[in-house]
């Protein structure tokens, strides 16, 4: 290998890149990068896009992780490094560098083997010289970091002048929400490359100062659209689309952006919530394929979403065309974030997931066997959240628990989802302290 490539391999830049790659590997649960296969890089590409909305091909990831050997080491551009840093919990690459500092070491010794020389007496530095050398090195490191932060870090004072505003954030569904940017101050060099993630899994859109963007929401719920500046989230808004009591909507997994209203008689809160195959077919869904049915009630409450108990009797779909895993999900929408949890047949836990405020787990990269349960014969399900500590019971047996730190505020709505023809009844949802019912 050429000397310049050896130098690149051992520079502080590549040392930090290697540290980042190792942290990414730990997050996805496959620590030994040398054993990664092509499928691992394809999966990482999907996870990166899901979390950061940045698309990196498996080929690019192989170059970054050093799996494609070339004469010189590939060093990715800033946007790519930002995405990797955000994936492992940092705001961007610069924050990752600041929190994972390295000293630049001499590299001549790895470029070539030195020739043997006659032995000489070693030169011993005095303690004072060693101390002076140490303080000098630390001073230069701090000085270089300071200059890097001042000259190269994005001017977030300017970015913080930008706020994402939804002009009409409340309504029913469907709903066309209009967004623009509110600019504080009179800065003339405000960045113009902003994008909005609308929080409903639809395509992001670009937006610039003095420009309006209209987005079509089709599903009731509470959404948390985010404003991105060069893939960094700089602000969050809220869109709140309420229902008049319980609504039933159905969708296909191949097109989760389209929902179809189901007309069904629901016998009140303690009645049976169930849509028949005929009712779903009448809504325009081919019931011989995989489909989802959502029961949604979106309304403001005084219930504390971080201190509540939900009890419900559930019966998931039996095996039928397109349905084998009999999935059942609970969604609880708060003022600033949401909770959700999936319960699914044990053989399908790779598709399980959950989110409680800032804590998220995916069954494809985490061990979520605790959420694997067959509820096709019916079961009593209790979700208890007390002071941000979560416990899930099935037939009075504790099967899962976790905790989170960031409160999500008052409960603003509920959604229960089934894959196929599930049903539920006797829903009870109460504030643990006040006793307020949903």
C-alpha positions in Angstrom: 0.0 0.0 0.0 1.3 3.5 -0.8 2.6 5.7 1.9 -0.1 8.3 1.5 -2.8 5.7 2.0 -1.1 4.4 5.1 -1.0 7.9 6.4 -4.7 8.3 5.7 -5.4 5.0 7.5 -3.7 6.2 10.6 -4.8 9.9 10.7 -7.0 11.2 13.5 -9.9 11.5 11.0 -10.0 7.8 10.2 -9.5 6.9 13.8 -12.6 8.8 14.7 -14.4 7.4 11.7 -13.5 3.9 12.9 -14.8 4.7 16.4 -18.1 5.8 14.8 -18.4 2.6 12.8 -17.8 0.5 15.9 -20.5 2.4 17.7 -22.9 1.9 14.8 -22.1 -1.8 14.9 -22.8 -2.0 18.6 -26.2 -0.2 18.1 -27.3 -2.7 15.4 -26.2 -5.6 17.6 -23.4 -6.9 15.4 -20.2 -5.8 17.0 -17.7 -7.7 14.8 -17.6 -5.7 11.6 -15.2 -8.2 10.0 -18.1 -10.8 10.0 -20.6 -8.5 8.3 -22.3 -9.8 5.2 -23.9 -7.9 2.3 -27.3 -8.2 4.0 -26.0 -6.4 7.1 -25.1 -3.4 5.1 -28.4 -3.4 3.3 -30.2 -3.5 6.6 -28.0 -0.7 8.0 -28.9 1.4 5.0 -32.6 0.9 5.8 -32.2 1.7 9.5 -30.2 4.9 8.7 -32.9 6.1 6.3 -35.6 5.3 8.8 -33.9 7.3 11.6 -32.1 10.1 9.8 -34.0 10.3 6.4 -30.6 10.2 4.7 -30.1 7.5 2.1 -26.7 5.7 2.0 -26.3 2.8 -0.3 -24.9 -0.5 0.9 -21.9 0.1 -1.4 -21.2 3.4 0.2 -21.4 1.9 3.7 -19.0 -0.8 2.7 -16.5 1.8 1.6 -17.0 3.7 4.9 -16.5 0.6 7.0 -13.4 -0.5 5.0 -15.0 -3.6 3.5 -14.1 -2.6 0.0 -10.3 -2.4 -0.2 -9.0 0.4 -2.3 -5.6 2.1 -2.7 -6.7 5.0 -0.5 -9.2 5.0 2.3 -12.6 6.5 1.5 -13.5 9.4 3.7 -17.2 10.4 3.4 -18.5 13.9 3.0 -19.9 16.0 5.9 -23.6 15.1 5.3 -22.8 11.4 5.4 -20.8 11.7 8.6 -23.6 13.8 10.1 -26.0 11.0 9.4 -23.8 8.3 11.0 -23.3 10.5 14.1 -27.1 11.2 14.4 -27.8 7.4 14.1 -25.8 6.8 17.3 -27.2 9.7 19.2 -25.1 12.8 18.4 -26.4 16.0 16.9 -23.9 15.9 14.1 -20.4 14.9 13.2 -18.8 17.9 14.9 -20.5 17.0 18.2 -19.2 13.4 17.8 -15.7 14.8 17.2 -15.9 17.0 20.3 -17.1 14.2 22.5 -14.6 11.6 21.1 -11.3 13.6 20.9 -8.1 11.9 19.8 -4.5 13.1 19.7 -2.7 13.0 16.4 0.1 10.5 16.8 3.3 10.2 14.8 2.9 7.7 12.0 6.4 7.4 10.5 6.9 4.1 12.4 4.1 2.4 10.5 5.2 3.6 7.1 8.4 1.5 7.0 10.5 -0.6 9.3 13.5 1.3 10.6 17.0 -0.1 10.0 18.8 -1.6 13.0 21.1 0.8 14.7 23.8 0.4 17.4 22.4 0.3 20.9 22.8 3.6 22.8 22.0 4.7 26.2 18.4 5.9 26.4 17.8 9.6 26.9 15.7 10.1 30.0 13.6 13.3 30.2 13.3 15.1 33.5 9.9 15.2 35.2 9.7 18.9 34.5 10.3 18.4 30.8 7.7 15.6 30.7 5.2 17.9 32.5 5.9 20.8 30.1 5.5 18.5 27.1 2.1 17.2 28.5 0.7 20.7 29.1 1.9 21.9 25.7 0.2 19.0 24.0 -3.1 19.6 25.9 -3.0 23.3 25.1 -2.5 22.7 21.4 -5.4 20.1 21.4 -7.8 22.5 23.1 -6.7 25.4 20.9 -7.3 23.3 17.7 -10.7 22.2 18.9 -11.6 25.8 19.7 -10.6 27.1 16.3 -12.5 24.2 14.6 -15.6 25.0 16.5 -15.4 28.7 15.7 -14.6 28.4 12.0 -16.3 25.2 10.9 -19.3 24.6 13.1 -22.6 25.8 11.6 -23.8 29.1 13.0 -26.7 27.7 15.0 -27.6 31.2 16.3 -28.8 31.9 12.8 -30.5 28.5 12.5 -32.3 29.1 15.8 -33.8 32.2 14.4 -35.9 29.9 12.2 -39.1 28.4 13.6 -41.5 25.9 11.8 -45.1 27.2 11.9 -48.3 25.4 10.9 -50.9 28.1 10.1 -53.8 25.7 10.6 -52.6 22.9 12.9 -56.0 21.6 14.0 -58.9 20.0 12.2 -60.4 16.7 11.1 -59.4 14.4 8.3 -58.6 14.7 5.6 -56.7 17.9 6.3 -54.4 20.2 4.3 -51.9 21.8 6.7 -50.0 24.9 5.6 -46.5 25.4 6.8 -44.1 28.3 6.7 -40.9 29.5 8.4 -41.0 32.3 11.0 -37.7 34.2 11.1 -36.6 36.1 14.1 -34.3 39.0 13.7 -33.0 40.6 10.4 -30.3 38.2 9.5 -29.6 38.2 5.7 -27.6 35.0 5.5 -30.2 32.6 6.8 -29.7 29.1 5.3 -32.2 28.2 2.6 -31.8 24.4 2.4 -34.5 23.3 4.8 -36.8 20.2 4.6 -39.9 19.2 6.5 -40.6 15.7 7.7 -44.4 15.7 8.3 -44.4 12.8 10.8 -46.8 10.6 8.7 -44.2 8.6 6.7 -44.9 10.5 3.6 -42.2 12.2 1.4 -40.3 15.1 2.9 -40.6 18.4 1.2 -38.2 21.4 0.8 -39.1 24.7 2.2 -37.4 28.1 2.2 -38.0 31.4 4.0 -40.9 33.4 2.5 -42.3 30.2 1.1 -45.5 28.2 2.1 -45.7 24.4 1.9 -49.1 22.6 1.9 -49.2 19.0 3.1 -52.2 16.6 2.9 -52.9 14.5 6.0 -55.2 11.6 5.6 -55.2 9.9 9.0 -56.5 11.3 12.3 -53.9 11.6 15.1 -51.4 14.0 16.6 -48.3 14.5 14.4 -45.0 16.1 15.2 -43.5 17.5 11.9 -39.8 18.4 12.2 -37.8 21.0 10.4 -34.3 19.9 9.2 -31.3 22.0 8.3 -28.8 19.9 6.5 -30.2 16.8 8.2 -30.1 18.3 11.7 -33.5 18.7 13.4 -33.8 22.4 14.4 -37.5 22.7 15.3 -40.7 20.8 15.8 -44.3 21.7 15.3 -47.6 19.9 16.1 -50.6 19.0 13.9 -53.7 17.8 15.7 -56.4 16.1 13.8 -59.3 15.0 15.9 -62.2 12.5 15.5 -65.8 12.6 16.5 -65.8 9.6 18.8 -64.3 6.3 17.4 -63.4 6.0 13.7 -62.4 2.9 11.9 -59.9 3.1 9.0 -58.2 0.4 7.0 -55.1 0.3 4.9 -52.7 -1.9 2.9 -49.1 -2.4 4.0 -48.0 -1.7 0.4 -49.5 1.7 0.6 -49.6 2.9 4.2 -50.2 6.5 3.1 -53.7 5.7 1.9 -56.5 5.0 4.4 -60.1 3.9 3.7 -63.0 4.7 6.1 -65.0 1.6 7.3 -68.6 2.1 8.2 -69.5 -0.1 11.1 -71.8 0.1 14.1 -69.8 0.4 17.4 -71.8 -0.4 20.6 -70.2 2.3 22.8 -67.1 2.2 25.0 -67.9 -1.1 26.7 -69.2 -2.8 23.5 -67.4 -4.8 20.9 -65.2 -2.9 18.5 -65.1 -5.1 15.4 -65.2 -4.5 11.7 -66.3 -7.5 9.5 -64.7 -8.7 6.3 -67.7 -7.5 4.4 -67.5 -4.0 5.8 -63.7 -3.8 5.1 -64.3 -5.1 1.5 -67.0 -2.4 1.0 -64.4 0.2 2.0 -62.3 -0.8 -1.0 -59.9 -3.3 0.5 -59.1 -6.7 -1.0 -59.4 -8.9 2.1 -57.6 -11.7 0.5 -54.4 -9.7 0.9 -52.6 -8.4 4.0 -54.5 -5.4 5.5 -54.6 -3.3 8.7 -57.6 -2.0 10.6 -57.2 1.0 13.0 -59.7 2.0 15.6 -59.0 5.7 16.4 -60.3 8.2 19.0 -58.5 11.5 19.0 -59.6 14.1 21.5 -57.9 16.2 24.2 -58.0 15.0 27.8 -56.7 15.9 31.2 -55.2 12.4 31.6 -51.5 12.4 32.3 -50.0 10.2 29.6 -47.1 9.4 31.9 -49.3 8.1 34.7 -52.2 6.0 33.4 -53.6 2.5 33.1 -55.2 1.0 30.0 -57.1 -2.3 30.3 -58.7 -4.0 27.3 -59.9 -7.5 26.2 -58.3 -8.3 22.9 -58.8 -11.0 20.3 -56.4 -10.9 17.3 -57.1 -12.2 13.8 -57.1 -15.9 13.1 -54.9 -17.1 10.2 -56.4 -16.0 6.9 -55.1 -15.0 3.5 -52.4 -12.4 4.1 -52.4 -12.7 7.9 -50.1 -15.0 9.8 -48.6 -12.9 12.6 -51.8 -11.5 14.1 -50.3 -8.2 15.1 -51.9 -5.9 17.7 -50.7 -2.4 18.5 -51.6 0.3 21.1 -50.8 3.9 20.3 -51.1 6.7 22.9 -50.6 10.2 21.7 -49.3 12.9 24.0 -48.8 16.6 23.7 -45.2 16.4 22.6 -44.6 12.7 21.7 -46.2 9.3 21.7 -46.1 5.8 23.1 -46.8 2.7 21.2 -46.2 -1.1 21.6 -46.7 -4.1 19.3 -47.7 -7.5 20.5 -47.3 -10.2 17.8 -47.1 -14.0 17.6 -43.9 -15.4 19.0 -42.6 -16.6 15.6 -42.9 -13.1 14.2 -41.1 -11.0 16.9 -38.7 -9.7 14.2 -41.6 -7.4 13.3 -42.3 -6.3 16.9 -41.4 -2.8 18.1 -42.2 -0.2 20.7 -41.7 3.5 21.6 -42.1 5.2 24.9 -41.2 8.9 24.4 -37.5 9.0 23.5 -37.0 5.2 23.9 -37.4 3.1 20.8 -36.7 -0.5 20.0 -37.1 -2.5 16.8 -37.4 -6.3 16.8 -35.1 -6.6 13.7 -32.1 -5.4 15.7 -33.3 -6.0 19.3 -34.4 -9.0 21.4 -38.1 -8.4 21.8 -39.3 -11.9 22.5 -41.1 -10.4 25.5 -43.7 -9.0 23.0 -44.3 -12.4 21.3 -47.8 -13.7 22.3 -50.6 -15.4 20.4 -53.8 -13.5 21.3 -56.0 -15.3 18.7 -58.0 -17.0 21.5 -58.4 -13.7 23.3 -56.6 -12.2 26.3 -56.8 -9.4 28.9 -54.2 -6.8 28.2 -53.1 -4.2 30.7 -50.6 -1.4 30.0 -49.5 0.4 33.2 -47.4 3.6 33.0 -46.5 5.0 36.4 -44.1 7.9 36.7 -42.5 7.0 33.3 -42.1 3.4 34.3 -43.9 1.0 31.8 -45.3 -2.5 32.6 -47.3 -4.7 30.2 -49.5 -7.5 31.6 -51.2 -10.2 29.6 -53.8 -12.2 31.5 -52.4 -10.6 34.7 -48.9 -11.8 34.1 -46.1 -9.3 33.7 -44.5 -9.9 30.3 -42.6 -6.6 29.6 -41.3 -3.5 31.3 -39.1 -0.5 30.5 -38.8 3.1 31.5 -38.1 6.5 29.8 -37.1 10.0 30.9 -39.0 12.6 28.8 -42.6 13.2 29.7 -45.1 13.5 26.8 -47.8 15.5 28.6 -51.5 15.1 28.5 -53.2 12.2 26.6 -54.5 13.5 23.3 -55.8 10.4 21.7 -55.7 6.6 21.3 -55.3 4.2 18.4 -55.7 0.4 18.4 -54.5 -1.4 15.3 -54.9 -5.0 14.1 -53.4 -6.9 11.2 -56.5 -8.6 9.7 -59.9 -9.0 11.6 -59.1 -8.4 15.2 -61.5 -7.0 17.8 -61.5 -5.5 21.3 -64.0 -4.7 24.1 -64.3 -3.4 27.6 -61.7 -0.7 27.1 -60.8 1.2 30.3 -58.2 4.0 30.3 -57.7 6.1 33.5 -55.4 8.6 35.1 -53.6 6.8 37.9 -53.7 9.9 40.2 -57.0 11.7 39.4 -59.1 8.7 38.2 -60.1 10.7 35.1 -61.4 8.3 32.4 -60.9 8.5 28.7 
